[in-house]
Amino acid sequence: MHTFDLSMEHITKVEGSAALNLRVENGQVKEVHFALTEYKRFFTEALKGKALAAIPPHLARICGTCSNAHIMASIEACEKALGITPSPQTKLLRVLTMHGLMIRDHALHLYLFSMPDIFGKDAFLDLDENDSIEHQLLHDGFDTKSAGNFLATLVAGRSVHATYPVIGGYLKFPEPVGVAEAIKKLQTIRPAVLRLVEIFRNAPFHFDCKTKYMALVPDGSYGYLEGKIMTSAGEIYGENEFRNHLERVVLPYSQASAYTYEGEGYMVGALARLNLAKDKLHPKTQESLPHILKLFPSTDIYLNNVAQAVEILHSVDESIEILSNNVFKPEPVIKMEVKESVGVGVIEAPRGTLYHKLVIGADGKVKEGEVVVPTGQNQINIERDISRLVEELIKQETTKEKIAFEIEKLIRAYDPCMSCGSHFLKVNWA
């Protein structure tokens, strides 16, 4: 057990395909390769020559579950390049679009991917309908995800690959009947979200992840679309400056690029957001969770799941407030006047900070572009934490099967996103 190789051909219950190769000699980890094994699809190369209006739906296809985040980031990049300032109503609709995404996507990860680990199950549907707690959680999971889907569909047209948001505005607007239904659904799931927070708060998993945390932090209330990039070390810089601080790292064994911040690994995601901005959460969320918010800032990677549950509650509370206090009226989309320019869009996707950069020619077509996704930014941290975890488990004389399972749990805590995958784990020991 002190000298071995470990090959994980598939990582289960994560978004997409990933693999892991690990080499241990005399109780020390000599090599960790966490590889994103989705084949390259060259989205940024395919940007070239496209008209701006085609960019948001094109980049949405990078990912099914995070598609609306890519739409928001690419729209922002286009608008920054063209000098378009969206209307106050458009800004509210974009906030609601992101809340629908956060509710749906965090619920998917927490209920279907991570919760089975807490109850010792292989899958969420293995929870026992005859057990009162597990029965409740089964229904909570589907109700919460459904409410997020409904909100996203109402505001953005679809819960994935949204059709209403475009450069300069929205094509369609929520009707009063739909708004009332959305409020009702959100109010109904609020107790379920409070139960979800407690389930993950009491989960018996802990792992210290001392690193820098980075997020887009707004000046006003907690949100995902505006602000400045901040780190847990106190650095602050503008969205356009991101390339001066993030270094791309080529990993020859992975289909995705990794990134460092000033030469070191760092973490993005819900844990980073709460570490840096918990005081900006919706007042009702803060009122309901004072005992939970005391846990942050934290370096426990498993509290990333708690942070995601807290964000669901924030999205529920702020969405109810926005929907209750606004009447949405049709308004024209702001017309584009193309010009040679560069635009950067930065938002907080469910799994962390997402960067889109577009270089636009005088003809209004894209000359080149860049997309930096959260999982690529977390990849080096994930490898480092796996190395530390395995060395700790070896000291405890842990079995090979237990090591493989604990590695999977740690990777799931980061909630990486490759694309949908469901293969069961295969471990080859040499």
TITITI-949580 format. One line per field, with one value per residue: residue in three letters; x, z, y of N, C-alpha, C in turn. Coordinates in steps of 0.2 Angstrom, whole numbers. Atoms other than C-alpha are relative to their C-alpha. Last residue first. Example, Ala and Ser with C-alpha at 12.3 -4.5 7.8 and 13.67 -1.06 7.14 Angstrom:
lumtor = (ser	ala) $
npx = (-4	4) $
npz = (-1	0) $
npy = (-6	-6) $
capx = (68	62) $
capz = (36	39) $
capy = (-5	-22) $
cpx = (-4	4) $
cpz = (3	0) $
cpy = (5	6) $
END
This chain:
lumtor = (ala	trp	asn	val	lys	leu	phe	his	ser	gly	cys	ser	met	cys	pro	asp	tyr	ala	arg	ile	leu	lys	glu	ile	glu	phe	ala	ile	lys	glu	lys	thr	thr	glu	gln	lys	ile	leu	glu	glu	val	leu	arg	ser	ile	asp	arg	glu	ile	asn	ile	gln	asn	gln	gly	thr	pro	val	val	val	glu	gly	glu	lys	val	lys	gly	asp	ala	gly	ile	val	leu	lys	his	tyr	leu	thr	gly	arg	pro	ala	glu	ile	val	gly	val	gly	val	ser	glu	lys	val	glu	met	lys	ile	val	pro	glu	pro	lys	phe	val	asn	asn	ser	leu	ile	glu	ile	ser	glu	asp	val	ser	his	leu	ile	glu	val	ala	gln	ala	val	asn	asn	leu	tyr	ile	asp	thr	ser	pro	phe	leu	lys	leu	ile	his	pro	leu	ser	glu	gln	thr	lys	pro	his	leu	lys	asp	lys	ala	leu	asn	leu	arg	ala	leu	ala	gly	val	met	tyr	gly	glu	gly	glu	tyr	thr	tyr	ala	ser	ala	gln	ser	tyr	pro	leu	val	val	arg	glu	leu	his	asn	arg	phe	glu	asn	glu	gly	tyr	ile	glu	gly	ala	ser	thr	met	ile	lys	gly	glu	leu	tyr	gly	tyr	ser	gly	asp	pro	val	leu	ala	met	tyr	lys	thr	lys	cys	asp	phe	his	phe	pro	ala	asn	arg	phe	ile	glu	val	leu	arg	leu	val	ala	pro	arg	ile	thr	gln	leu	lys	lys	ile	ala	glu	ala	val	gly	val	pro	glu	pro	phe	lys	leu	tyr	gly	gly	ile	val	pro	tyr	thr	ala	his	val	ser	arg	gly	ala	val	leu	thr	ala	leu	phe	asn	gly	ala	ser	lys	thr	asp	phe	gly	asp	his	leu	leu	gln	his	glu	ile	ser	asp	asn	glu	asp	leu	asp	leu	phe	ala	asp	lys	gly	phe	ile	asp	pro	met	ser	phe	leu	tyr	leu	his	leu	ala	his	asp	arg	ile	met	leu	gly	his	met	thr	leu	val	arg	leu	leu	lys	thr	gln	pro	ser	pro	thr	ile	gly	leu	ala	lys	glu	cys	ala	glu	ile	ser	ala	met	ile	his	ala	asn	ser	cys	thr	gly	cys	ile	arg	ala	leu	his	pro	pro	ile	ala	ala	leu	ala	lys	gly	lys	leu	ala	glu	thr	phe	phe	arg	lys	tyr	glu	thr	leu	ala	phe	his	val	glu	lys	val	gln	gly	asn	glu	val	arg	leu	asn	leu	ala	ala	ser	gly	glu	val	lys	thr	ile	his	glu	met	ser	leu	asp	phe	thr	his	met) $
npx = (-6	-5	-5	-7	-4	-7	-2	-3	3	-3	3	6	-3	5	-2	5	-2	1	7	1	-4	3	6	-2	-1	6	3	-4	2	7	0	0	7	0	5	-2	-5	3	3	-5	-3	5	0	-6	0	4	-4	-6	3	2	-7	-3	-1	-3	-7	-3	-2	5	-3	5	-3	3	-2	-7	-5	-1	5	6	4	-2	4	-3	1	-3	1	-3	0	-1	-5	-7	1	4	0	6	-2	6	-1	4	-1	-1	-6	-6	-7	-4	-8	-4	-5	-7	-4	-4	-4	3	-5	5	-1	0	6	7	0	1	7	5	0	3	7	3	-1	5	7	1	2	7	5	0	4	7	2	5	7	2	2	-4	-3	-4	-3	-5	-6	-5	-4	-5	-5	-6	2	4	-4	-5	4	1	6	6	4	4	6	6	-1	-6	3	4	-4	-4	4	6	6	6	5	7	3	-4	-7	0	-2	-2	1	-6	2	3	7	4	0	0	2	-5	3	-5	1	-1	-7	-5	-1	-7	-4	1	6	-2	6	-1	1	-6	0	-3	-3	-4	-7	-5	-4	-1	-4	3	-3	2	6	-1	3	4	2	7	1	6	3	-1	-3	-3	-3	-7	-4	-6	-6	-3	-2	-4	-7	-2	-1	-5	-6	-2	-3	-7	-5	-2	-5	-6	1	2	-5	-5	3	0	-7	-2	3	-4	-6	2	1	7	5	0	6	5	4	7	4	-4	-4	-6	3	1	6	0	-6	-5	-1	2	-4	-3	4	4	-4	-2	6	1	-6	1	5	-2	-5	4	4	-5	-4	5	1	-6	0	6	-2	-5	4	-4	3	6	5	3	0	6	5	4	-3	3	-3	5	2	-6	-1	4	-3	-7	-2	4	1	-7	-2	4	-2	-7	0	5	-3	-5	3	3	-5	-3	5	-1	-7	2	4	-5	-4	4	1	5	6	2	7	2	3	-4	-5	3	3	-6	-4	4	-1	-7	-1	4	-4	-5	3	0	-2	3	8	2	-5	-1	4	-4	-5	3	3	-5	-1	6	1	3	7	4	-3	3	6	-2	-3	5	-2	5	0	-5	4	-1	6	1	7	3	8	4	-5	3	0	5	-2	-6	-2	-6	-3	-6	-5	-3	-7	-5	-4	3	-3	5	7	2	6	2	8	3	7	3	5	-2	-4	4) $
npz = (2	-4	2	-3	1	-1	-7	0	-5	0	-4	3	7	5	7	5	4	-5	0	7	0	-5	3	5	-3	-2	6	3	-4	2	6	6	3	3	-3	-7	-1	0	-6	-5	1	-2	-8	-2	1	-6	-6	0	-1	-7	-3	1	-6	-5	1	-2	-7	-3	-6	-6	-5	-6	-5	2	-6	0	-5	4	2	6	5	4	7	3	7	4	7	5	-1	-2	-6	1	-4	-4	-6	-4	-5	-5	-4	-7	-2	0	0	4	0	7	2	-1	6	2	6	6	6	5	7	0	-4	3	6	-1	-3	6	4	-4	-1	6	3	-4	2	6	-2	-3	5	3	-4	1	7	-2	0	7	0	4	-1	5	6	2	-4	3	5	-3	-4	0	-1	-6	-6	-1	-3	-7	-2	1	5	-3	-4	1	2	-4	-6	0	1	-6	-6	-1	2	1	-4	1	-5	-1	-2	-1	-7	-2	-7	-3	-2	6	-1	-1	6	-3	5	-1	3	4	1	-6	-3	3	-3	-2	6	4	4	7	4	6	0	-3	-7	-2	-7	-2	2	-5	0	6	4	6	2	-3	-3	-5	2	-6	2	2	5	2	2	6	-1	6	0	2	-1	5	-4	3	-5	-6	2	1	-6	-3	4	-2	-6	0	2	-6	-5	-1	-2	-7	-4	0	-4	-7	-2	-1	-6	-6	-1	-2	-7	0	-4	-7	-3	6	0	-4	0	-1	6	-1	0	7	0	7	3	-6	-2	5	5	1	0	6	6	-1	2	7	4	-1	4	7	0	-1	7	5	0	2	7	4	1	5	7	1	1	-6	-6	0	-2	-7	-4	0	-4	4	7	6	2	-2	-7	-5	-1	-6	-7	0	4	-1	-7	-3	4	-2	-7	1	4	-4	-6	2	2	-6	-3	4	-1	-7	0	4	-5	-6	3	1	-7	-4	0	-7	-2	-5	4	6	-2	-1	6	4	-4	1	7	0	-4	4	6	-2	-1	7	-1	-7	0	-6	-4	2	-5	-6	1	1	-7	-5	0	-2	-7	-2	-2	6	5	-1	5	7	1	0	4	5	2	5	6	6	3	7	1	7	1	6	5	7	2	-3	-7	-2	-7	-1	-6	-1	-4	-3	-3	0	6	7	1	-3	0	-6	0	7	0	6	0	5	4	7	0	0) $
npy = (3	-1	5	-1	6	0	2	6	4	7	5	0	2	1	-2	0	-5	-6	-2	-3	-7	-4	-2	-5	-7	-3	-2	-6	-6	-2	-3	5	0	7	3	1	5	7	0	1	7	5	-1	2	7	3	-1	4	7	1	1	7	4	-4	-1	6	1	3	3	2	4	0	6	2	2	7	3	2	-6	-4	-1	-6	0	-6	0	-6	2	-6	-5	3	4	5	6	1	4	1	5	0	5	-1	4	-4	3	-3	0	2	-5	2	2	-6	0	-3	0	2	-2	-7	-3	2	-3	-7	-1	1	-6	-6	1	0	-7	-4	1	-4	-7	0	0	-6	-4	2	-3	-6	3	0	7	4	7	4	-4	5	0	-5	2	6	-3	5	7	1	-1	6	6	0	-3	4	-3	-6	2	-5	-7	-2	-1	-5	-6	-1	-2	3	-4	3	-4	2	5	6	-2	-7	-2	-7	-2	-4	-6	-3	-3	6	4	6	6	5	7	3	7	4	-2	3	7	1	0	6	-1	-3	-2	-3	-7	-3	0	6	-1	7	1	-1	-6	-3	4	1	6	6	0	-6	-6	-3	-6	0	-6	0	-6	-2	-6	-2	-7	0	-6	0	2	5	6	-3	-1	7	3	-4	2	7	0	-3	5	4	-3	4	7	0	-2	5	6	-2	1	7	3	-3	4	6	0	-2	4	-2	2	0	7	1	-6	-6	-2	-5	-7	-4	-5	-3	0	1	7	4	1	-6	-6	0	-2	-7	-5	1	-3	-7	-3	0	-5	-6	-2	0	-7	-5	2	-2	-7	-2	1	-5	-6	-4	2	-4	4	-3	5	4	-3	-5	-1	3	6	6	-1	2	8	3	1	2	6	6	2	2	6	6	2	4	6	5	3	4	7	4	3	5	6	3	4	6	4	2	6	6	3	-4	3	1	0	-6	-4	-1	-4	-7	-3	-2	-5	-6	-2	-3	-7	-5	-2	-4	-7	-4	-7	-3	0	4	3	7	4	2	4	6	3	2	8	3	0	-6	0	-1	-4	-7	-1	0	-7	-5	-6	-2	-7	-2	-2	5	-1	-2	-1	-3	0	-3	-3	-1	-7	-4	0	4	-1	4	-1	5	-2	6	-2	6	1	-2	-7	-5	0	-3	-4	-1	0	-3	0	-4	3	-1	-6	-6) $
capx = (-3	-21	-34	-49	-65	-78	-96	-100	-113	-107	-114	-101	-84	-90	-81	-91	-76	-84	-86	-67	-65	-78	-70	-53	-62	-69	-52	-43	-57	-55	-36	-38	-33	-17	-20	-4	-9	-25	-15	-4	-19	-27	-12	-10	-28	-28	-13	-22	-39	-29	-21	-39	-48	-45	-49	-65	-70	-69	-58	-65	-55	-59	-53	-57	-76	-86	-93	-85	-72	-66	-70	-59	-69	-65	-76	-71	-81	-78	-85	-94	-112	-106	-100	-98	-84	-87	-72	-74	-62	-65	-67	-85	-102	-117	-129	-147	-154	-168	-185	-196	-210	-215	-210	-220	-208	-210	-215	-204	-188	-192	-196	-180	-170	-176	-174	-157	-151	-158	-149	-133	-134	-135	-120	-110	-114	-107	-91	-91	-83	-67	-64	-54	-67	-73	-87	-93	-102	-113	-121	-126	-134	-144	-162	-158	-144	-155	-169	-156	-150	-132	-119	-111	-106	-95	-77	-78	-96	-89	-74	-85	-97	-84	-66	-50	-32	-16	0	11	3	-14	-13	-23	-27	-30	-42	-40	-28	-12	-1	-7	-4	-4	-13	-7	-20	-15	-12	-26	-39	-36	-52	-62	-55	-43	-44	-31	-35	-27	-44	-45	-56	-61	-73	-91	-106	-115	-116	-124	-123	-129	-119	-101	-101	-88	-81	-72	-55	-49	-31	-27	-28	-39	-43	-53	-69	-83	-96	-111	-119	-118	-123	-140	-143	-142	-153	-166	-166	-168	-183	-191	-189	-197	-214	-210	-201	-215	-228	-217	-214	-233	-236	-223	-231	-248	-240	-232	-213	-205	-199	-185	-173	-160	-145	-136	-149	-158	-175	-168	-160	-149	-154	-168	-178	-186	-176	-188	-201	-190	-177	-190	-198	-181	-176	-193	-191	-174	-181	-196	-186	-173	-186	-196	-181	-176	-193	-193	-175	-181	-197	-188	-200	-195	-177	-164	-158	-164	-150	-137	-124	-129	-120	-132	-119	-111	-128	-130	-116	-121	-140	-145	-131	-125	-143	-149	-134	-138	-157	-156	-141	-148	-164	-155	-144	-159	-167	-151	-152	-171	-166	-152	-164	-176	-163	-158	-142	-128	-120	-102	-99	-85	-94	-110	-102	-92	-108	-118	-104	-104	-123	-124	-110	-120	-136	-126	-120	-130	-128	-110	-100	-116	-119	-104	-114	-130	-120	-109	-122	-127	-109	-107	-95	-78	-68	-79	-75	-58	-65	-77	-63	-72	-58	-62	-69	-55	-52	-37	-32	-14	-6	12	25	13	23	20	36	32	14	9	-9	-18	-36	-50	-63	-79	-94	-103	-98	-107	-93	-75	-70	-54	-47	-29	-19	-1	7	20	15	0) $
capz = (-54	-49	-62	-55	-65	-59	-66	-82	-80	-89	-93	-98	-91	-75	-59	-43	-31	-18	-32	-34	-15	-15	-30	-21	-6	-16	-24	-7	1	-13	-10	8	21	31	40	34	17	19	23	8	-3	3	1	-18	-21	-14	-26	-41	-37	-34	-52	-59	-51	-65	-78	-69	-69	-88	-97	-114	-128	-144	-161	-176	-172	-186	-184	-201	-191	-183	-165	-153	-140	-122	-111	-93	-81	-62	-52	-53	-54	-66	-59	-73	-83	-101	-110	-126	-139	-153	-171	-173	-175	-170	-162	-159	-141	-140	-139	-123	-118	-100	-84	-68	-53	-34	-32	-45	-38	-20	-24	-35	-21	-8	-20	-26	-9	-4	-18	-14	4	-4	-14	1	10	-5	-5	14	8	3	21	20	27	27	32	46	54	39	45	62	55	42	42	44	32	19	23	21	4	4	4	20	13	0	0	9	1	-16	-14	-7	-21	-35	-39	-31	-33	-39	-39	-52	-51	-52	-60	-74	-82	-100	-105	-115	-101	-102	-110	-96	-104	-90	-94	-82	-74	-68	-83	-92	-79	-82	-92	-77	-65	-51	-32	-21	-3	0	-2	-20	-28	-46	-48	-49	-60	-65	-51	-36	-18	-15	-20	-25	-33	-30	-45	-36	-31	-16	-13	-5	11	7	23	21	30	27	41	33	46	36	20	28	36	20	11	25	22	4	7	18	3	-10	-8	-9	-25	-33	-28	-34	-51	-52	-49	-62	-75	-73	-74	-91	-91	-106	-123	-135	-121	-121	-130	-136	-134	-119	-125	-132	-117	-121	-105	-93	-108	-113	-102	-89	-88	-93	-80	-66	-71	-72	-55	-47	-55	-47	-30	-32	-39	-24	-11	-16	-14	2	10	6	13	30	31	27	16	0	3	-6	-21	-33	-27	-33	-26	-8	8	14	14	-2	-11	-7	-18	-36	-37	-23	-22	-40	-48	-35	-38	-57	-55	-41	-49	-67	-61	-51	-67	-77	-63	-63	-82	-81	-68	-79	-94	-84	-79	-98	-105	-108	-125	-128	-143	-135	-118	-126	-134	-119	-108	-121	-120	-101	-100	-114	-106	-90	-99	-106	-89	-89	-108	-110	-124	-134	-125	-135	-151	-144	-137	-153	-167	-165	-166	-183	-185	-194	-180	-166	-173	-166	-149	-149	-154	-149	-139	-133	-116	-106	-92	-84	-66	-67	-50	-49	-35	-21	-5	4	-2	-20	-26	-44	-48	-64	-65	-77	-82	-93	-90	-76	-60	-53	-57	-62	-76	-80	-63	-63	-47	-46	-30	-17	1	0) $
capy = (-10	-6	-3	6	8	20	19	29	43	58	75	88	93	102	101	101	104	93	80	79	76	62	54	54	47	32	28	28	17	4	4	1	14	11	28	34	30	40	56	53	51	67	78	72	74	91	96	89	98	114	112	109	124	137	124	120	138	141	153	157	167	175	179	190	191	200	217	223	234	218	211	204	194	189	178	174	163	164	149	133	140	154	170	183	191	198	206	216	222	234	237	244	238	248	237	241	241	228	236	236	225	228	218	223	223	221	203	196	205	200	182	181	188	175	160	165	168	151	143	152	145	127	131	137	121	111	122	118	101	111	116	132	143	161	157	145	159	160	144	149	166	156	163	181	181	173	186	200	194	190	204	200	183	192	185	168	166	168	157	143	145	144	148	141	145	137	147	156	173	165	148	141	124	120	106	90	84	73	87	100	117	131	147	161	172	189	201	191	196	215	218	213	226	222	219	210	207	190	182	187	200	202	217	218	213	197	185	193	197	215	231	233	216	203	192	178	172	161	158	141	131	117	108	92	88	75	70	80	90	107	97	91	108	118	105	107	126	123	112	126	138	126	132	151	148	139	152	166	157	155	173	178	166	174	191	188	187	196	191	196	202	216	223	207	194	185	176	160	151	136	128	132	139	155	166	173	160	146	151	152	136	126	133	128	111	108	112	101	87	87	91	76	64	73	70	52	51	59	48	32	21	31	25	35	24	37	48	36	24	26	29	42	57	50	49	68	73	70	70	81	93	94	95	107	118	118	122	135	143	144	151	164	168	172	182	193	194	200	213	220	220	230	243	245	238	249	246	252	239	229	230	224	209	204	205	195	182	181	180	166	156	156	151	136	129	113	110	116	123	125	142	148	148	155	170	172	172	190	195	189	174	175	167	160	142	143	148	133	121	105	96	79	77	68	81	74	74	68	66	61	57	54	49	33	24	28	33	36	42	43	51	52	64	63	75	84	74	58	46	49	37	28	29	23	20	15	8	10	12	0) $
cpx = (5	6	6	4	7	3	8	2	3	-2	3	-3	-6	4	-5	3	-6	2	-1	-7	-1	3	-4	-6	3	1	-7	-4	4	-2	-7	0	0	-7	-1	-5	2	5	-3	-3	5	2	-5	0	6	0	-4	3	6	-3	-2	7	4	1	4	7	4	2	-6	4	-5	3	-3	3	7	6	1	-5	-7	-5	3	-4	4	-1	3	-2	2	1	1	5	7	-1	-4	2	-7	2	-7	1	-4	1	1	6	6	7	2	7	4	4	7	5	4	4	-4	4	-5	1	0	-6	-7	0	-1	-7	-4	1	-3	-8	-4	0	-5	-7	-2	-2	-7	-5	-1	-5	-8	-2	-5	-7	-3	-2	4	2	4	4	5	6	5	4	5	6	6	-2	-4	4	4	-4	-2	-6	-6	-4	-4	-6	-6	1	6	-3	-5	4	4	-4	-6	-5	-6	-4	-7	-3	4	6	-1	3	3	-1	6	-1	-2	-8	-5	0	2	-3	6	-3	5	0	1	7	6	1	8	4	0	-6	3	-6	1	-1	6	0	3	3	3	7	5	5	2	6	-3	3	-2	-7	1	-3	-5	-1	-7	-2	-7	-2	3	2	3	2	6	3	6	7	3	2	4	8	3	2	6	6	2	3	7	4	1	5	6	-1	-1	6	5	-2	0	7	1	-3	4	6	-2	-2	-7	-5	0	-7	-5	-3	-7	-5	4	4	6	-2	-1	-5	0	7	5	1	-2	4	4	-4	-4	4	2	-6	-2	5	-2	-5	3	4	-4	-4	4	3	-5	-1	5	0	-6	2	5	-3	3	-4	-7	-6	-2	0	-6	-5	-3	4	-3	3	-4	-2	6	0	-4	3	7	2	-4	-2	6	2	-4	2	7	0	-4	3	5	-3	-3	5	2	-5	1	7	-1	-4	5	4	-4	-1	-5	-7	-1	-8	-3	-4	4	6	-2	-2	6	4	-4	1	7	1	-4	5	6	-2	-1	2	-2	-7	-2	6	1	-4	4	6	-3	-3	4	0	-6	-1	-2	-8	-5	2	-4	-6	3	4	-5	2	-5	-1	4	-6	0	-7	-2	-7	-2	-7	-3	5	-3	0	-4	1	6	2	6	4	6	6	3	7	5	6	-3	4	-3	-7	-1	-6	-2	-7	-3	-8	-2	-5	3	4) $
cpz = (6	-3	5	-2	3	-1	0	8	1	5	-1	3	-5	-7	-5	-7	-6	-4	4	0	-7	-1	4	-4	-5	3	2	-6	-3	4	-3	-6	-6	-3	-2	5	7	0	1	7	5	0	3	8	3	0	6	7	1	1	8	3	-1	7	5	-2	2	8	5	5	6	5	7	4	-4	5	1	5	-4	-2	-6	-6	-3	-7	-3	-7	-4	-7	-6	1	3	6	-2	5	4	6	5	5	6	4	7	2	-1	0	-5	1	-6	-3	2	-6	-1	-6	-6	-7	-5	-7	-1	3	-4	-7	0	2	-6	-5	3	0	-6	-1	4	-3	-6	3	2	-6	-3	5	-1	-7	2	0	-7	-1	-5	3	3	-5	-2	5	-3	-6	2	4	1	2	6	6	0	3	7	1	-2	-5	3	4	1	-1	5	7	1	0	6	6	2	-2	-1	4	-2	5	2	3	0	7	1	7	3	2	-7	0	1	-6	4	-5	0	-3	-5	0	7	2	-4	1	2	-6	-5	-4	-7	-4	-7	-1	3	8	2	6	3	-2	6	0	-7	-5	-7	-4	3	4	5	-2	6	-3	-2	-4	-3	-1	-7	0	-7	-1	-3	1	-4	3	-4	4	6	-2	-1	6	4	-4	3	7	-1	-2	6	6	1	3	8	5	1	4	8	2	1	6	6	2	3	8	0	4	7	3	-6	0	3	0	2	-7	1	1	-7	-1	-7	-3	6	1	-6	-7	-3	-1	-7	-7	0	-2	-7	-4	1	-5	-7	-1	1	-7	-6	0	-3	-7	-5	-1	-5	-8	-2	-1	6	7	1	1	7	5	0	4	-4	-6	-5	-1	2	7	5	1	5	7	0	-4	1	7	3	-3	3	7	0	-4	4	7	-1	-2	7	3	-4	1	7	0	-3	5	5	-2	0	7	5	0	7	1	4	-4	-6	3	1	-6	-4	3	-2	-7	-1	3	-4	-5	3	2	-6	1	7	0	5	3	-1	5	6	-2	-1	6	6	1	3	7	2	1	-6	-6	1	-4	-7	-2	0	-3	-5	-2	-6	-5	-7	-2	-7	0	-6	1	-6	-4	-8	-2	4	7	1	7	1	5	0	4	2	3	2	-5	-7	0	3	0	7	-1	-7	0	-7	0	-6	-5	-7	0) $
cpy = (-1	-4	1	-5	1	-6	0	-2	-7	-4	-7	-6	0	-1	-2	2	2	6	6	3	3	7	5	2	5	7	3	2	6	6	2	3	-5	-1	-8	-3	-1	-6	-7	0	-1	-7	-5	0	-3	-7	-3	0	-5	-7	0	-1	-7	-5	4	0	-6	-1	-2	-3	-2	-5	1	-6	-2	-2	-7	-3	-3	6	5	0	6	-1	6	-1	6	-2	5	5	-2	-5	-5	-6	-1	-5	-1	-6	0	-7	1	-5	4	-2	4	0	-2	6	-2	-2	6	-1	2	1	-2	4	8	4	-1	4	8	2	0	7	7	0	1	7	4	-2	4	7	0	0	7	4	-3	3	6	-3	-1	-7	-3	-6	6	3	-4	1	5	-3	-5	3	-5	-7	-1	1	-6	-6	0	4	-4	3	5	-3	5	7	2	2	6	7	1	3	-4	5	-3	4	-2	-5	-6	2	8	1	7	1	4	7	3	2	-6	-6	-7	-6	-5	-6	-2	-7	-4	2	-3	-8	-2	0	-6	-1	3	2	4	8	3	1	-7	2	-6	1	0	7	3	-3	-1	-6	-7	0	5	6	3	7	0	6	-1	7	3	7	1	7	-1	7	0	-2	-6	-6	3	0	-7	-4	3	-2	-7	1	2	-6	-5	3	-3	-7	0	1	-6	-6	2	-1	-7	-3	2	-5	-7	-1	3	-4	2	-1	0	-7	-1	6	6	1	5	7	4	5	2	-1	0	-7	-4	0	6	6	0	2	7	5	0	4	7	3	1	6	6	2	1	7	5	-1	3	7	1	-1	6	7	4	-2	4	-4	2	-6	-4	3	6	1	-4	-7	-6	1	-1	-7	-3	-1	-3	-6	-6	-3	-3	-6	-5	-2	-4	-7	-4	-3	-5	-6	-3	-4	-6	-6	-2	-5	-7	-5	-3	-6	-6	-3	4	-2	-1	0	7	6	2	4	7	4	2	6	6	2	2	7	6	3	4	7	5	7	3	0	-5	-3	-8	-3	-3	-5	-7	-3	-2	-7	-3	0	7	1	1	4	7	2	1	7	5	6	2	7	2	2	-3	0	2	0	3	-1	3	4	0	7	5	1	-4	1	-4	2	-6	2	-7	3	-6	-2	1	7	6	0	2	5	2	0	3	0	5	-3	1	6) $
END
